[in-house]
């Protein structure tokens, strides 16, 4: 494991819920969720796609803001992950409700993204880094396959784009299954690495 640098180290004094980045996170989450609900209500895929676009653009914007204005926090990182999964589920469940042949690939993908990938993403909390974006300080192999820019693109956008463009459910099954395998391998690497447990400290009497 690499030594964690000061630039990627989490600062306990800086931890707070409300930052400019988390405001963007909550705003894009509510907007995207509402658009997806409208899409399901109207049975119109266009609204779902717009909701997905708002989610993607907002997800890039909150991260860019946090890095630009140096307000990355572990609290913000976890909230971003939770909101990602809400927006993701809203789009894919709505998509499967409108396009019934997509139920199987969507089910496999949601299992991968909302269970295995979520566990992997939360693992950064076991080390004093700001977010999974700096997991290369812990293990570069796990980082490259999960949180590098190409890995994020494959896991978050490629699947949706291919389903929307091709309409081939079987291709979605292949990609979603491949992602499950990749995440399971990454999980094995993580468990081999081990998750450090903070030392127990005795509480001083009040």
Secondary structure, DSSP 8 states (H G I E B T S, - for coil): -----TTTB--GGG--S--HHHHHHHHHHHHHHHHHHHHHHHT-HHHHHHHHHHHHHHHHHHHHHHHHTT---HHHHHHHHHHHHHHHHHHHHHHHHHSGGGHHHHHHHHHIIIIIHHHHHHGGGGTTBSSGGGGGGT-HHHHHHHTSHHHHHIIIIIHHHHHHHH--HHHHHHHHHHHHHHHHHHHHHHHHH-------------
